Amino acid sequence: MKNQLCFIIFFALVTNVLFSQTFSTNATPVGLEHNILFNATSHYTVTQTGTALLNLPRLFDGAFQPSYTATGPTIESPTVITIEGLPQVNRQRGAWVGWSTRYWETKNFKIEGYDDQYLDEWVTLADYSTTDYPSGSRDFNIKITQSGSYTKLRFTFYTARGTDGRLGISELFYIHPEATTPYANLGMGIWKQEGTEVSSSASVIKANTLLINDSNTTTDWNTLWQSGFYQGNNAANSPHTGWLWGINMNHTSNSETYKYNGQLAITNTSSSPKMYFRSTNRDGEGTWVKVVHDNGDQKINGGLTVAGEVYSQKVRVRIDAGADFVFENNYDLPKLEDVASFVKQHKHLPEIAPATLMEAEGLELAEMNIKLLQKIEELTLYTIQQEGKLNALEEKLKRMEALEIRLTKLEATPK
């Protein structure tokens, strides 16, 4: 009888060991493979309220590096972390929820889940809000017994045992074997490596920091169709001679024969950098546009529209011809009386656009300067003509004055 009792006790102990769930904590690093809260800040909506705040991403990264609050949570201002948008999957045979830390564990806390399958309300899963959790317990987990689909979780930490009541948390977890695959939210299982290339089947990859050692090298900017970082030295269809570093942003339907892109490219000239951008058609072709900067000479092949004032110390306008044709012998200088008649009728000079047209369409600077120069040269010819007429009148007046003097002398001579 005694041997039978010992065997029963031994069998019970073995059974308990074999079928009990062991969770990863700071002291037991196993059992979190079905934690659906891995990288929760990237996959779900995570919010935090209270004055004692934790580093949210660190609570879900699986690294068990604790986050400590700068001040302690209080009953009046607890630290509340809410996770929303969890998979709508019934807990079925089992689901577990809990937390772990290295030091400064919570003293009073509550864990709640929102069941939107049966109750459509918040359900208390663990409650130590009025009862102190045992001192020295650096982790907590509990099996959820209430059936339902918990699409929201809320962790409320009222007090803690750290210095000045500060709180430390390493990991928050929700173990749900039927709602996920092992380590899915950590990225394991979605990566595939072939030689030196690694690909992912995930539709979205999120990261706090992204570092790339080398850009892709291109020999022709018109052949790009995939998004990425690129470099090229004297590559075909480049907007600049020499090295260029750039970014290609592709259309979702792009392929090797369908190359709608947006491209940015920067030159390898630190003293006078230049940036270009363009959009491409389905053949990868497009016109590069240069971004103007304030260092070095600028060149724009095309139009430039400025909706505002332009300030410059010098403006040089290239022209095809001047107005010196006015001084040619065969130039038909308009008669002043004809000009006077035109001005009286039209209220502007001949060959000069009226003010209403200038206001509506603006003016072409080079053309207007040539026209104005033409009018100045015409005025010069008019002045020369007037000068000739004045000189002739002066000579005529001198002769008349001389005749008048002679006549006066003759009249004064005695007969």
C-alpha positions as CSV (number, residue, x, y, z in Angstrom):
1,M,0.0,0.0,0.0
2,K,2.8,2.4,0.9
3,N,4.6,1.6,-2.4
4,Q,1.3,2.3,-4.3
5,L,0.9,5.6,-2.6
6,C,4.5,6.7,-3.5
7,F,3.9,5.7,-7.1
8,I,0.7,7.8,-7.3
9,I,2.5,10.8,-5.8
10,F,5.4,10.4,-8.2
11,F,3.1,10.0,-11.2
12,A,1.2,13.2,-10.2
13,L,4.4,15.1,-9.9
14,V,5.7,13.9,-13.3
15,T,2.3,14.7,-15.0
16,N,2.4,18.2,-13.5
17,V,5.9,18.8,-14.9
18,L,5.1,17.4,-18.3
19,F,1.8,19.2,-18.8
20,S,2.3,22.5,-17.0
21,Q,3.0,25.7,-19.0
22,T,6.4,27.3,-18.5
23,F,6.6,30.9,-19.6
24,S,9.6,33.0,-20.5
25,T,10.6,35.5,-17.8
26,N,13.9,37.1,-16.9
27,A,14.7,33.9,-15.1
28,T,13.1,31.2,-17.4
29,P,13.7,32.0,-21.1
30,V,11.3,29.6,-22.7
31,G,7.6,29.5,-23.7
32,L,6.8,32.8,-25.4
33,E,6.8,31.5,-29.0
34,H,3.0,32.1,-29.4
35,N,3.1,35.6,-27.8
36,I,1.0,37.8,-30.1
37,L,2.3,40.9,-28.4
38,F,5.7,40.7,-30.0
39,N,6.4,44.1,-31.6
40,A,2.9,45.2,-30.6
41,T,3.7,48.9,-31.3
42,S,4.2,48.1,-35.0
43,H,1.3,45.7,-35.4
44,Y,-1.4,47.1,-33.1
45,T,-2.5,50.4,-31.6
46,V,-0.7,50.8,-28.3
47,T,-1.3,53.7,-26.0
48,Q,-0.1,54.7,-22.5
49,T,-1.4,57.1,-19.9
50,G,-0.3,58.3,-16.6
51,T,2.7,60.3,-15.3
52,A,5.0,57.4,-14.8
53,L,5.8,56.2,-18.4
54,L,7.6,53.1,-19.7
55,N,9.4,52.6,-23.0
56,L,6.6,51.0,-25.0
57,P,8.7,49.3,-27.8
58,R,10.9,47.7,-25.2
59,L,8.0,46.0,-23.6
60,F,7.2,43.9,-26.7
61,D,10.6,43.2,-28.3
62,G,11.3,39.8,-26.6
63,A,14.7,41.0,-25.3
64,F,13.7,41.2,-21.6
65,Q,15.7,44.4,-21.2
66,P,13.6,46.2,-18.5
67,S,12.2,49.7,-18.9
68,Y,12.0,51.7,-15.7
69,T,9.8,54.7,-15.0
70,A,11.3,58.0,-13.9
71,T,8.7,58.4,-11.2
72,G,6.4,56.0,-9.5
73,P,2.8,55.2,-10.5
74,T,0.2,56.0,-8.0
75,I,-3.4,55.0,-7.3
76,E,-4.5,58.4,-8.5
77,S,-2.3,58.3,-11.6
78,P,-1.5,54.7,-12.5
79,T,0.5,53.6,-15.5
80,V,-2.1,52.3,-18.0
81,I,-1.0,50.5,-21.2
82,T,-3.8,49.6,-23.7
83,I,-3.3,47.3,-26.7
84,E,-6.0,47.4,-29.4
85,G,-6.5,45.6,-32.7
86,L,-5.6,42.1,-31.5
87,P,-6.7,39.1,-33.6
88,Q,-10.4,38.2,-33.1
89,V,-9.8,34.6,-32.3
90,N,-11.5,32.7,-29.4
91,R,-9.1,31.5,-26.7
92,Q,-10.4,27.9,-27.2
93,R,-8.3,25.5,-25.2
94,G,-6.0,28.0,-23.6
95,A,-4.6,31.6,-23.5
96,W,-2.4,33.2,-21.0
97,V,-1.5,36.8,-20.1
98,G,1.1,38.3,-17.9
99,W,4.3,40.4,-17.4
100,S,7.9,40.0,-16.4
101,T,10.7,42.2,-15.0
102,R,14.2,42.1,-13.7
103,Y,13.7,44.5,-10.7
104,W,11.2,47.0,-9.3
105,E,8.2,44.8,-9.9
106,T,4.6,46.1,-9.5
107,K,2.9,45.8,-6.2
108,N,-0.7,46.5,-7.3
109,F,-2.0,45.9,-10.8
110,K,-4.9,44.8,-12.9
111,I,-5.1,43.1,-16.3
112,E,-8.3,43.4,-18.3
113,G,-9.4,42.1,-21.7
114,Y,-12.2,43.3,-24.0
115,D,-14.3,40.4,-25.2
116,D,-16.1,41.5,-28.4
117,Q,-17.4,38.0,-29.1
118,Y,-19.8,37.3,-26.3
119,L,-19.9,40.1,-23.7
120,D,-18.9,43.1,-25.7
121,E,-17.3,44.6,-22.6
122,W,-14.1,44.7,-20.5
123,V,-13.4,41.5,-18.5
124,T,-11.1,41.4,-15.5
125,L,-8.5,38.7,-16.1
126,A,-6.3,39.4,-13.0
127,D,-6.8,41.8,-10.2
128,Y,-4.3,42.8,-7.6
129,S,-5.5,46.4,-7.3
130,T,-6.5,46.1,-3.7
131,T,-4.3,43.1,-2.7
132,D,-0.5,43.3,-2.7
133,Y,1.2,41.0,-5.2
134,P,3.9,39.0,-3.3
135,S,7.1,40.8,-2.8
136,G,10.0,39.5,-4.8
137,S,7.8,38.0,-7.5
138,R,9.5,39.3,-10.7
139,D,6.9,37.8,-13.1
140,F,3.2,37.0,-13.4
141,N,1.1,34.9,-15.7
142,I,-2.4,33.5,-15.5
143,K,-4.5,31.3,-17.8
144,I,-7.6,33.0,-19.1
145,T,-10.6,31.0,-18.0
146,Q,-13.4,33.2,-19.5
147,S,-14.2,32.1,-23.0
148,G,-14.2,34.9,-25.6
149,S,-12.2,36.8,-28.2
150,Y,-10.1,39.4,-26.5
151,T,-9.2,42.1,-29.1
152,K,-8.0,44.6,-26.5
153,L,-5.9,44.3,-23.4
154,R,-5.3,46.8,-20.7
155,F,-2.5,46.6,-18.1
156,T,-2.9,49.0,-15.2
157,F,0.0,49.4,-12.7
158,Y,-1.0,51.3,-9.6
159,T,2.1,51.0,-7.4
160,A,5.5,49.4,-7.5
161,R,8.4,48.4,-5.3
162,G,11.2,50.3,-6.9
163,T,13.2,53.2,-5.5
164,D,10.7,56.0,-4.8
165,G,8.0,53.7,-5.9
166,R,9.3,53.4,-9.5
167,L,8.1,50.6,-11.8
168,G,10.1,48.2,-13.9
169,I,8.7,46.0,-16.7
170,S,10.7,43.9,-19.1
171,E,7.9,42.2,-21.2
172,L,4.1,42.2,-21.5
173,F,2.7,39.0,-23.2
174,Y,-0.5,37.4,-24.4
175,I,0.1,33.7,-25.2
176,H,-2.5,32.6,-27.7
177,P,-1.4,29.4,-29.6
178,E,-4.4,29.4,-32.0
179,A,-4.1,33.0,-33.0
180,T,-0.5,33.1,-34.3
181,T,2.5,31.1,-35.4
182,P,5.7,30.8,-33.4
183,Y,7.5,34.2,-33.2
184,A,5.4,35.6,-36.2
185,N,5.5,39.2,-35.1
186,L,9.2,39.0,-34.5
187,G,9.7,38.3,-38.2
188,M,10.8,34.7,-37.9
189,G,9.2,32.5,-40.5
190,I,8.7,35.3,-43.1
191,W,12.3,35.5,-44.3
192,K,13.9,33.4,-47.0
193,Q,17.6,33.3,-47.8
194,E,19.1,32.3,-51.1
195,G,22.9,32.7,-51.2
196,T,23.6,36.3,-50.3
197,E,20.0,37.5,-50.9
198,V,17.3,37.6,-48.2
199,S,13.7,38.1,-49.2
200,S,10.5,38.5,-47.2
201,S,7.0,37.4,-47.8
202,A,5.6,40.1,-45.5
203,S,3.6,42.8,-47.1
204,V,4.8,45.5,-44.7
205,I,8.1,45.5,-42.8
206,K,8.4,48.1,-40.0
207,A,11.6,49.1,-38.2
208,N,12.7,51.9,-35.9
209,T,16.0,52.1,-37.7
210,L,17.2,51.0,-41.1
211,L,20.9,50.9,-42.1
212,I,22.1,49.9,-45.6
213,N,25.8,49.5,-46.2
214,D,25.8,49.6,-50.0
215,S,23.5,51.0,-52.7
216,N,22.5,49.1,-55.8
217,T,24.7,50.1,-58.8
218,T,23.0,51.0,-62.0
219,T,24.4,51.6,-65.5
220,D,21.2,53.1,-66.8
221,W,18.7,55.1,-64.9
222,N,16.0,54.3,-67.4
223,T,16.1,50.5,-66.5
224,L,15.1,50.9,-62.9
225,W,11.7,49.6,-61.8
226,Q,12.2,48.5,-58.2
227,S,12.3,50.8,-55.2
228,G,15.7,51.2,-53.6
229,F,18.9,53.2,-53.2
230,Y,21.1,53.4,-56.3
231,Q,24.4,54.8,-57.4
232,G,25.9,55.2,-60.8
233,N,29.1,56.6,-62.4
234,N,28.5,58.1,-65.8
235,A,25.4,55.9,-66.1
236,A,23.2,56.2,-69.2
237,N,20.3,58.6,-69.0
238,S,22.0,60.4,-66.1
239,P,21.4,64.2,-65.6
240,H,25.0,64.7,-64.6
241,T,28.5,63.5,-65.6
242,G,30.2,61.5,-62.9
243,W,28.9,59.9,-59.7
244,L,25.2,60.1,-58.7
245,W,23.5,58.7,-55.6
246,G,19.7,58.4,-55.8
247,I,16.4,56.8,-54.8
248,N,14.0,55.1,-57.0
249,M,10.3,54.9,-55.9
250,N,8.3,52.5,-58.0
251,H,4.6,52.0,-58.9
252,T,2.9,49.1,-57.3
253,S,2.4,47.4,-60.7
254,N,5.9,47.9,-61.9
255,S,7.9,45.2,-63.7
256,E,10.8,45.0,-66.1
257,T,8.5,46.2,-68.9
258,Y,6.4,48.6,-66.8
259,K,8.6,51.2,-65.2
260,Y,6.6,54.1,-63.8
261,N,8.9,55.7,-61.2
262,G,9.7,58.7,-59.1
263,Q,13.5,59.3,-58.9
264,L,15.8,61.6,-56.9
265,A,19.6,61.9,-57.6
266,I,22.4,63.9,-55.9
267,T,25.8,64.6,-57.4
268,N,29.2,63.8,-55.8
269,T,30.3,67.4,-55.5
270,S,30.5,68.6,-51.9
271,S,31.5,72.1,-52.7
272,S,28.6,72.7,-55.1
273,P,26.0,69.9,-54.7
274,K,23.3,69.4,-57.2
275,M,20.0,67.6,-56.9
276,Y,17.8,66.3,-59.7
277,F,14.3,64.7,-59.8
278,R,11.9,63.3,-62.4
279,S,8.9,61.1,-63.0
280,T,9.2,58.4,-65.7
281,N,6.8,56.8,-68.1
282,R,6.3,53.0,-68.5
283,D,9.5,52.8,-70.5
284,G,11.5,54.4,-67.6
285,E,12.0,57.7,-69.6
286,G,11.5,61.1,-68.2
287,T,12.9,64.7,-68.0
288,W,15.3,65.4,-65.2
289,V,14.6,68.7,-63.3
290,K,17.4,70.4,-61.4
291,V,16.8,71.7,-57.9
292,V,18.3,75.2,-57.7
293,H,20.7,75.9,-54.8
294,D,22.6,79.0,-53.5
295,N,26.2,77.8,-54.2
296,G,27.8,78.0,-57.7
297,D,26.5,78.7,-61.1
298,Q,22.9,77.6,-62.0
299,K,21.6,76.4,-65.4
300,I,18.0,75.6,-66.2
301,N,17.1,74.0,-69.5
302,G,13.5,75.0,-69.7
303,G,11.0,77.4,-68.3
304,L,10.9,78.9,-64.8
305,T,7.8,80.3,-63.2
306,V,8.2,82.5,-60.1
307,A,5.0,83.4,-58.2
308,G,6.6,86.3,-56.3
309,E,9.5,88.8,-56.3
310,V,12.9,88.1,-57.7
311,Y,15.9,89.9,-56.2
312,S,19.2,90.0,-58.1
313,Q,22.4,92.0,-58.3
314,K,22.8,91.3,-62.0
315,V,20.5,90.0,-64.7
316,R,21.9,89.0,-68.1
317,V,19.4,88.3,-70.9
318,R,20.6,86.6,-74.1
319,I,19.1,88.1,-77.3
320,D,19.2,87.1,-81.0
321,A,19.5,90.7,-82.4
322,G,19.7,94.3,-81.3
323,A,18.0,97.5,-82.6
324,D,20.9,98.9,-84.7
325,F,18.8,98.3,-87.8
326,V,17.2,101.7,-87.0
327,F,20.5,103.4,-88.2
328,E,20.6,101.6,-91.5
329,N,20.2,103.9,-94.6
330,N,17.1,102.0,-95.8
331,Y,15.3,102.2,-92.4
332,D,11.9,103.8,-92.9
333,L,11.7,106.2,-89.9
334,P,8.1,106.9,-89.1
335,K,7.1,110.5,-89.6
336,L,6.4,112.3,-86.3
337,E,2.9,113.4,-87.5
338,D,2.1,109.8,-88.1
339,V,3.3,108.8,-84.6
340,A,1.3,111.6,-83.1
341,S,-1.8,110.4,-85.0
342,F,-1.2,106.8,-83.8
343,V,-0.7,107.8,-80.2
344,K,-3.8,110.0,-80.2
345,Q,-5.9,107.1,-81.5
346,H,-4.4,104.1,-79.7
347,K,-3.0,105.7,-76.5
348,H,0.3,103.8,-76.8
349,L,3.4,103.8,-79.1
350,P,3.5,101.9,-82.3
351,E,5.0,98.4,-82.0
352,I,4.6,98.5,-78.2
353,A,1.9,96.4,-76.6
354,P,-0.9,98.3,-74.8
355,A,-1.0,98.2,-71.0
356,T,-4.1,95.9,-71.0
357,L,-2.2,93.3,-72.9
358,M,0.8,93.6,-70.7
359,E,-1.3,93.2,-67.6
360,A,-3.0,90.1,-69.0
361,E,-0.1,88.3,-70.6
362,G,3.0,89.9,-69.1
363,L,6.0,90.9,-71.2
364,E,9.0,89.2,-72.7
365,L,12.0,91.0,-71.2
366,A,14.4,90.7,-74.0
367,E,11.8,91.6,-76.7
368,M,10.7,94.6,-74.6
369,N,14.2,95.9,-74.1
370,I,14.9,95.7,-77.8
371,K,11.6,97.5,-78.6
372,L,12.4,100.2,-76.1
373,L,16.0,100.5,-77.5
374,Q,14.4,100.8,-81.0
375,K,12.3,103.7,-79.8
376,I,15.3,105.4,-78.1
377,E,17.2,105.1,-81.4
378,E,14.3,106.5,-83.3
379,L,14.2,109.4,-80.8
380,T,17.9,109.8,-81.4
381,L,17.2,110.1,-85.2
382,Y,14.4,112.5,-84.6
383,T,16.7,114.6,-82.4
384,I,19.4,114.6,-85.1
385,Q,16.8,115.7,-87.6
386,Q,15.6,118.4,-85.3
387,E,19.2,119.5,-84.7
388,G,19.8,119.8,-88.5
389,K,16.7,121.9,-88.9
390,L,17.7,124.1,-86.0
391,N,21.2,124.6,-87.4
392,A,19.7,125.6,-90.8
393,L,17.3,128.0,-89.2
394,E,20.2,129.6,-87.2
395,E,22.2,130.1,-90.4
396,K,19.2,131.6,-92.1
397,L,18.7,133.9,-89.1
398,K,22.3,135.0,-89.2
399,R,22.0,135.9,-92.9
400,M,18.8,137.8,-92.3
401,E,20.5,139.7,-89.4
402,A,23.4,140.6,-91.7
403,L,21.1,141.9,-94.4
404,E,19.2,143.9,-91.9
405,I,22.4,145.6,-90.7
406,R,23.4,146.4,-94.3
407,L,20.0,147.8,-95.0
408,T,20.2,150.0,-91.9
409,K,23.6,151.4,-93.0
410,L,22.3,152.1,-96.4
411,E,19.4,154.0,-95.1
412,A,21.7,156.1,-92.9
413,T,24.0,157.2,-95.8
414,P,23.3,160.8,-97.0
415,K,22.0,161.1,-100.5
